[in-house]
Amino acid sequence: MAAVMFQGTGSDVGKSVLVAGVCRALVNRGLKVLPFKPQNMSNNAAVTRDGGEIGRAQALQAVACRVPPAVDMNPVLLKPQADRTSQLVVHGRVRGQLRAGNFREARASLLSEVMASFERLHAACDIVVVEGAGSPAEINLRAGDIANMGFARAADVPVILVGDIDRGGVIASIIGTKAVIDPADARMIAGFLINKFRGDPSLFEDGYRQIEQLSGWRGFGVVPWLAEVARLPSEDAVVLERKAGPAGEMRPLIVACPITPRLSNFDDLDPLAHMPGVEVRMIRPGSPLPVEADLMVLAGSKATVADLEFLRAEGWEIDLLAHVRRGGRVLGICGGYQMLGRTISDPDGSEGPATTVPGLGLLAVDTVLSGAKTLRSVEGTALEAAFDGYEMHIGVTTGPDTARPLARLSDGWHDGAVSATGRVMGTYVHGLFNKATQRDAWIALLGGEGAESAPDHAVLVDEALDAIAAKIERHVDVEALIALSRRAGHHQNQ
């Protein structure tokens, strides 16, 4: 048995990227590696080949391992719908809703399913690289835990604790973690990694040794600030403000997207953000939508009706209507497509109380949120250019504007709608901009110059993963990580 787990001193310390980088480094050494995250909470999800859904980070880690994503890589996924309610996805399928009050009891019952997924992955590879969630220092969440030490102890997998030096207080966060967690949990931690170091690592040598002395854990390395992360899709909404792309010397094309509370799959815009001459602006609440925008995008949502109400409360509906009156273009993706229509009906209360609300009225379509969840990979053409992506939505959208579909799928079906003016468009396809030819078509539509030599987004991501893996090889004791992984399953017998 070989497995190693990365847990963090807090959220957003860089665990997901480190796991992806370690996976690619091990794969580049000729090992068969698979990623695993017992429990994830995110509205940024990906579709697997068998029509399931997992966290976007685990899909990226699968790419790092050069294998297709599978539901066992993230057996429990929580998708927040409201402040106290989340959709529960188990082994890629929706299993209902959880409220904050009953989550602790429910998650403990899921441990057997988490372990079953882990065992299947472990039997199929040389090493499983596991990512924790949040932090083991959140001891108020320890009872019934399946995401961090609850899993590590059940599976007997050694742990590396990751600290983020860029946010400050890394010594206290690592030593403090040992101070507050249960001693039996602390014994699962074999060492630590320092992440996001800017400058000369030798300047932190004294601090590094002090952590080793005070914690009794060995250090596995100091990972530098990884600029390549900007080319990877992000899973967490906390990094949205970092997604602006480079601008050229001339005025860039501006793509603006409002940030709503239940925004999902926002990495749809990443391929545009990395194009020269394009600036993607993620607009935070309290700011108006920019009048100079060439394209307004309404992205996906885990709670379409609630996000539509929020959009109106922010005054963004007025900005969008004014943008259209000025001749501007609008694209709605998934939940954003539904918002652009005349009405949204939720007769079964899938997102909350049963209701019917008026949409923005920019497309002559109506959506009914009912029926089974659509989860599938798709490919086809839009704007006469090829694309490939996936669908992940509840609801059926019909109406006159669907007679002008945005996309024609390879299986013969049509998707989306285009307004009579041709300036407002909607689609259920996520990942629409991944192919360079599709991006070029949109740049041309907006009056810019296409970057014909730009590679597909998947190529950029793959190159970034190799670059991150190379830095991990230089700055992390990978041999020691491999040796540590082989201790899995033996700790409890010592």
C-alpha positions, 0 to 999 in steps of 0.5 A, a space after each residue: 500500500 502506498 499513499 500520502 495525504 496533504 492537509 493544510 493549516 487553513 483554507 487556500 494554502 495551496 493544497 490542490 496545486 501542490 497535489 497536482 504538482 506532486 502527482 505530475 512529478 511522480 507520473 514523470 518518474 514513471 509511476 502510476 498515480 491517482 488523486 483523491 479527496 474524500 470530501 470537497 465543498 465547491 460549486 466548481 465541478 467537472 463531469 466524468 466520462 460516466 456522467 458523474 460529477 466531482 470537484 474541479 480540482 480533482 479533475 485537474 489532478 487527474 489531468 496531472 496524472 494523465 488519466 481521465 477523471 473518475 467519481 472515486 477521486 472525489 466520492 463526497 461533493 457538497 455544492 452550497 445552494 444557500 447559506 445553510 443548505 448544500 446539495 449532496 453528491 455521492 459517487 458523482 450522483 445527487 443524493 439530496 440536500 444537507 442542512 448545516 444542522 444535520 451535516 455532522 451526523 450525515 457525513 460520518 455515515 459516508 465514511 464507508 463509501 469514502 473508504 470504498 472509493 479509496 480502496 478502489 483507487 489504491 488497487 489501481 495504481 502505485 501511489 494515491 495522493 490525497 488532499 484534505 479539506 480546510 484544516 485539521 486545526 478546526 477541532 470543532 469539526 473533528 467529530 464525524 470528520 471524513 475530510 482530514 484526520 478522520 480519513 487519515 486515521 481510518 485509512 492509516 495514511 501519513 500526512 504532510 501539513 502544508 503552511 502558506 508563508 505568503 499570508 504570514 504567521 506560518 510558524 505559529 500556524 504549523 506549531 499551533 496545529 500540533 498544539 490544538 489537535 488530538 495527540 493521536 491525530 498529531 502522530 499521523 503527521 510525518 512532516 510539513 511543507 512551506 508553500 508560496 515562498 517569495 524570494 530567497 528560501 535561504 532567508 527562511 532557513 532559521 525559521 524552517 529549523 525552528 519549526 522542526 525543533 518545536 514540532 518534532 516534524 521534519 520539513 519536506 521542503 520550501 515551495 516557491 511562489 508558482 507563477 504557473 498557477 495563473 494558467 490553471 483553472 481555479 476551484 475556489 471563489 476566493 481567487 476570482 479577483 486574480 483572474 484578470 488577463 494581460 492587456 496589450 498595448 492597444 485597448 484590450 477587449 473587455 469581458 466582464 462577469 459579475 460575481 454572484 453568491 452562488 457563482 459556479 464553474 467560473 473557470 469557463 472564462 480562464 482561456 479568454 483571460 490568458 489571451 493577449 489583448 483580452 482583459 477579463 474583469 470579475 466584477 465584485 458586489 458593490 461595483 457597476 458593470 463596466 460600460 466599456 465592456 465588449 462582452 458581458 458574461 453571466 456565468 453558471 450558478 448553483 442557485 439560479 433564482 437566488 443569484 438572479 435576485 442578487 443581480 437585481 438587488 445590486 443594480 446589475 440588471 439595469 447595467 445589463 439592459 443599458 449595455 444591450 441598448 447600446 448594442 453590446 453583446 451578452 453571453 449566458 452560460 448554464 444558469 446565466 443562460 436561464 437568467 437571460 430568458 423570460 421566466 424561470 420556474 422551479 415547481 419542485 423546489 429544487 433550489 428552495 421554495 417552489 416559485 416562478 420568477 421573471 427573467 431578464 427578458 433578453 432571450 425569448 426562452 423559458 426555463 423549468 427547473 425539473 427533471 434529472 440532472 444533465 451531466 455529459 461531455 459534448 462537442 460540436 460547433 458554435 460560431 462555425 468553430 469547433 468546441 468541446 466541453 460538458 453540460 451540468 445542469 437541472 432544467 429544460 429551456 424552450 422558446 422561440 429563440 431556441 430556433 436559433 441555437 448557438 451550438 450544434 452538437 456532434 450527436 445531432 442535437 442543438 444547444 442554446 439560443 440567440 436573440 433576434 438581434 444576434 447580440 444576446 446568446 445563451 448556452 448550457 455548454 461549460 468549457 466553451 472557450 477551451 479550444 483556440 479556434 472557438 476563442 478566435 471566433 469570439 474575438 473576431 465577433 467582438 471586433 478583435 484580432 484572433 491569436 491564431 497561434 495560441 494553443 488550446 487551453 488544455 495545452 497551456 494547462 499541461 505545460 503549466 503542470 510540467 513546470 510546477 512539477 519541475 519546481 517541486 522536484 527542485 524544492 521538495 524531497 520527492 524521494 522522501 515523499 515516496 518512501 513516506 507513502 509506503 508507510 501507509 497501512 503500517 502506522 497503526 501496527 507500530 
